[in-house]
Amino acid sequence: MYNQLKSAYEQMGISENVFSFCQKTEENLQGRFEEIDMVTECNQMKVLKAMQKHHLAEAHFAPTTGYGYNDIGRETLEKVYASIFGTEAALVRPQITCGTHALALALSANLRPGDELISPVGKPYDTMEEIIGIRPSKGSLAEYGVSYKQVELLEDGTFDYDTIKKSISDKTKMVTIQRSKGYLTRPTFSVKQIGELITFIKQINPKIICMVDNCYGEFVELDEPSNVGADMVVGSLIKNPGGGLAPIGGYICGTKECVENSYYRLTAPGLGGEVGATLGVNKDFFQGLFLAPQVVGGALKGAIFAANIYEQLGYECVPNSTESRHDIIQAVTFHDPDKVIAFCEGIQYAAPVDSHVTPTPWAMPGYDCDVIMAAGAFISGASIELSADAPMHEPYTVYFQGGLSYHHAKIGIMKTLSQLEKKKLLSIPV
């Protein structure tokens, strides 16, 4: 069987050196993989229990059009999400175009002119800068009179509690906590860390809304930030919870008031959550959610595999090869633009879709520099599928994530090695 596997990889363009190196690395990871499998199993039961609790039936897959009144599938889906995340309510809609849109919706729905927003975790993800108004943009929160403060993390990547306390004022209405690292090399925060931060903030003022950008973190741990005090958790359905099947969409789970405010911002005052046709996507939303724990588990294994491979080759990885995992993203720092490009080429050449395309850096909307993205996906832009992206500036760090199965993630990493080897940018140890 080993020789058959080796032959199969050779047919995929993987050299004997790369194959042997990766197989040896994988053999040492079985203990880590078993731990992930246990979390996956618990999360699978959590999803199954929620669907059974709300009596999911074939009738809930029926499409609606127009206004979408009385869409029982949509209503049941939102009840299922609320049960999974342990919240009073949920908003889960195909009308939410992406994770950035979901975050903008949650912020603009719950902040008013004169309110203050604080990020206690440093700089937010690049696409959030224009939403907040850090970079001037039409329709930003700043244009509507919402002020913003940012508290940098301490040098060790932990929260600066003293400065956070000093920054909170009578105007502070909301705190936004980005769970994942974005285009930074800081650690991703665990649910436990987020819970400790929320407790600290609520002790200062219990009325402050604590929102967590949960993108890339769903089903990685046994709990979600909403289980440790978050008033809202927000994310994208073309990331973890969509399981690779959701074709579009986002979610906001939280308190009844926060979610209702978001309904009215998404549609219109007076309409709220009563409208919004699902146009036949309900089945994909439900089935993707059902598969999500398994897909996330595979993506986590792929990230751990990538860290162990590239750390052995001398590159800085965040998280490193032994750290606990709190999202599906693996950062690898190359300090070399050519290596970043070669890595992304390898991911693209491993894709089931557009594998013949070569990715190149370009000026993507919402970013302040050229970005290279490899994403040969069934769903355009779905970063739960095998993908990699990088801002083209120092320290030239690439961010790898996804893979609808562990084995596809593994092939992707092996193709990155092959591409770097082909371009004589690294040598694989024999």
N, C-alpha and C positions, 0 to 999 in steps of 0.2 A: 504493500500500500504506500509506503514511503516513497518508493521509486515512481509510482504512478502520480503521486502528489508533486514530486519534483519535476516530472515530465510536464504536468499540467501548467506549472508556473513557468517553465522554460518556453512553452507555447505562448505565454502572456508576455514574453520579453524579459523575464526575470533571470539574471545570471545565477550560476551555481554558487558564487560567493555570497550574493545577496540572500539567496534562499537558505543556505546553511547558517549564515549569521542570524537571520530572523527566526529560524526554527529553534535554534539554541536559546535565543532570548525568550521566545514564547514558552518554552518548557519550564522556565523559572518563574512564570507568572500564574501558574495554576491556582495557588493559594489565594492570590488577589482576585482572580476571576470567580472563585467559589464564593467569596464575600459579596461580590456584586450580584451573583445569582440569587443569593438569599434576600437581598434588598429588592431585587426585581420580583421575586416570588411574592413578597409581602405587598408590594405596590400593585401587582396584578390582582391580588385578592381584594385590595381596596377599591380598585376600579370595578371589578366584577360585582362586589357587594353594592356599590352605588347604583349600578345599572339594574340590579335585581330589586333594590329597594324602591325604585321609581317605576317598576313594572315596564321596562323597555319592551316595546312590541314592534312588529313589522309596520304597523300603521304609522309609527313615528318617523318612518323613512319617506313618507309621501311628500312631494314638493308642494310649495305654495307659490303664488305669483301676486303681482299687484301690491296691495297694502300688506298682505300677509297676516290678516286678522285670524285669530284662533289657530295658529300654527302649533299643534300639540307636540310635534317633534322638537321644535325650537324651545318650547317651554320645558319639555322634559330634559332636553340637553342641558339647559341652564340649571335645572334642579340637580342633575347628576354632577355637574361641575362644582356646585355649591357643596354637595355632600363630600366629594373627593377632597376639596380644599378646606372643608370645615368652616364655611362662611355662611352668613345669613342669606346672601343672594349672589347671583352671577349674571354677567352679560357675556354671551358667546355668540358672535355674529359674523357672517361672511362679509357684511358691509364694512368691517374693520379690515383695512387693506394690508396691515403689517404690524410688527411689534412697535415700531416708532409711532404709528398712528394710534395704537392702543394706549401708549403712554401719554401722547399729546391729548387724547380724549379724556383720560383719567385726570390729568392735571387741569385742563381748561374747564372741566365739569365741576371741579371741587375747589377752585381758587377764584377769588373775586378781586376787583381793583382795590388796591391798598393792602392786600395780603402779601405775606412773605413766604418764599419757598427756600428751604435749606437743604443742601446736599452735604451730609456729614462724612461722606466717603470719598471726597476729592472730586476730580473732574469726571463728569458723566461721559457716556459714549458720544462720539462725534456728532451723530445725527440729532442728539438732544440739544446741542448748543444753540441751534437756530430756533428750536421750539421754546426754549427758555428765554433766549435773547442775548446769550453770551456773545454770539455772533449775530449782528442785526439781521432781521429777516421779517418779511411781511407776515403779520398775524401772530407774531411771537407773544409770549406772556408779558414781556416787557412793554410791548405796545399797548397792552391792556392794563397797565399799571400794577403788575405783579413784580415785586422786587425779589432779588435772589442773592443768597450768600452761599459760600462754599468753604468747607472746613477740610483742610488737607489731612491725609493720614499721617501718622507718625512714621519715622524712618523704618521701623520694623513691620509696617503694613497694618498696624492696629489703629483703633479709633482714638482720636485725641479728645477724650471726654471733657477735659477742662475747657478747651476752646469751644467745644460744642455747647456746653452749658452757658458760656459767656455770649455766644452768638444768638441764642434763643431770646426773642423779645416778645412784647405784647402783640406785635404784628405777625409773628410766626404762625402760619396756618397749617403748613404741611412740611414734612420731611420726606425726601425721596432717597431711597437706599438702593443702589444698583448692586445686585448680588454678584454678577459676573464681572470680569475684569475689563471688558471692552478692549480697545487698542492700548492697553497698558500691561505692565508685567507685574502688577500687584497680585497678591493672592485673591482668589474668589472667597467670598465669605460663606461660612457654614450657616445652617439654619440656627444653630445654637448661638453663634456670634451675633447674628441679626436679632435674635430674641433678646439678648443681653442689651443691645443698643436700644431697642424699642422700649424695654423696661426702664432704662435710664431716662429716655426722653419723656415717657409718660409720667415718671415721678416728678419731673419739672413742670409739665403741663399735660394733664390727661386728655385735654381737648385737641391737642395737635394730631393731625391725621398722619399716620405713618404708612407710606406707600412703598412697596418693594417691586422693583423691576426684576421679575422672576425669569427672564429669558435665559435659556440654556440650562436652567436649574431644576425644572420640573422632573420628578420621579428619580432624581439622583440619590436622594436621601429618603428615609422613612417618613419624615415630616416635611411640611412646606412652611414658609414664613407666616402664613395665615394661622398656623397652629401655635405660633409663639407670639401673637399679639399684633401682627400687621393688620391695618384697617383695610388695605387693598393689596392684592397681588395681581400683577399685570403681565401678560405675555402674548406670544404669537402662536398661531396654530400651525404655521409652517416650520416651527421648531419642535421642541420635544412633545407637547401634548397632542399634536396632530398625527403623530406616528407615521409620517411620510405619506399619508393618504389625504389629509385635508388640503384642498386646492387653494385655500385662502383663509383669512380670518384671524381674529384675535379674541382675547378674553380679559375680563376684569372680574375678579372675585373679591367680595368684601362685605362690609356692613351694608345693611339695607339702604341707608341714606346715601352712601358713596356710590353705590351701584345705580340707584334711582337717578341721582344727578347725572351719571354717565349716560343713562338711557336718554334723558332729555337733551343732552348735548349731541348725542349721536344722531337723533332724529330731529325733533322740534319740541319746544314747549307745548304742553297739552297732549302730545302724542306719546312720547316716552317709549316704553318697551312693547307697546301693543302693535306696532307696525314693524315691518322688515321681513320681506319674503325670503325664504331659504332656497328657492329655485333648484331643489333636488340635491343639495349638498349634505343633508342631514345624515344619510347613511355613511358617507365618507367621514364626517365628523365623529360619529359614534364608533365606527370601526377603527378609525385611526387612534382614537382615545383608548380603545380596548387594547390595541397593539402597542401603545406608547411605552409602557414599562419595559417590554422586551426590546424595543428599538433603542431606547435610552440605555439599557444595559449593554447592548452591543456597541453603542457609540462610546460608552465609558471604557470598555475593554480596549477599543481601538485607540483611545487617547492614552491609556496607560502603556500600551504596546509602543506607541510613538515616542513617549517620554523615555522609555527604557532603551529604545533603539538609538535615539539621537543623543542621549546623555552619554552613552558608551562611546560615541564618536566625538565627544568633547564639546558639545553645544549646551548652552544654558537652556533649561526647560522649566516652565512654570505652568502647572505644578511640576515638581521634580519626580523622579521615578518611584519614590517611596511615599510621598505625601498622600493624605486622604483627599478624596475628590468631592467637589461640591458643585461642579458644572461639567459639561461635556467638552469644554474647549481646552486644547493643548497649545501653548505658546512655545515656539522654538526660536531662539535668537541667533541669527547668522552673522550680523555685522557685515553683510555683503549682499548688495542688491542682486547680483547674478545668481547667488544661491537661493534667494527668495523666489526669483522667477523660475528657476529650475524645479524647485519644490512644487510650486503651483502647477507647472507643466505636468509633473508626474501625477498629481491628483486628477487633473483634467484628462490625461491619457488613460486613467483607470476608470473613467466614468462610463455608465451604460448609454448615456445620451451625450452627443457632441464630443465624443472621444477624439475625433479627428481635428478638433479646434485647438489652437494654441492661444492661451490667455496672455494678454498684454496689459500693462498699467494704463489707466485712463482716469479722467477727471469725473468721478461719479458724483451725482447730486447728493448734497448733504455732507460732503467731506471737504476738508481744507487742503488736501494734497491728492496727488494721483494714488490710486488704489488698484492692486491687482487681485482678481478674484477667479478662482477655479471652481466651477459649479456646474458640472454636467448632470443636471437633475431632471427627474420626471416633472416636478413642480418647480417652476421658475423661482430661483432665489431661496429654495427650501434648504436651510442650513442644517436640518436634521439629516439630510442626505449628505453624502460624502462631499466635503467642500473645504476650501482653504482660501484665506484672504490676508492681505497685508498692506498697510500704508507704506508708500515708498519713501521712507525717510529713516534716519538713524533711530534706533539701533538695528533696523531691518529685521524685525520680528514677524514671523508668519504665524497665523492663528488657524489651526486645523481643528475640524469638528465633524461629527456626524458619521454617517454610514448606516444604511438601513439594516445592515447585519454586521456583526463583528468581522466576518470573513471578507466583506467588501472593504471595510476600513483597513484591514491588514493588507489586502492587495494594494490599496492606495498608498500606504506608507512604503511598501516594497517598490512600487513604481517611482516614488520620489527618490529613493536610493539609486534606482537604475538610471534615472535622469541625471542626477548629480554625478554619478559615476561616468556616464556617457560623456558629459561635458568636462570631465577631468577636474571636477570641483571637490571631490573627496575620494578616498580609497577605503574600501571595505576590508576590515581585518580578516585574515584567513584563519 
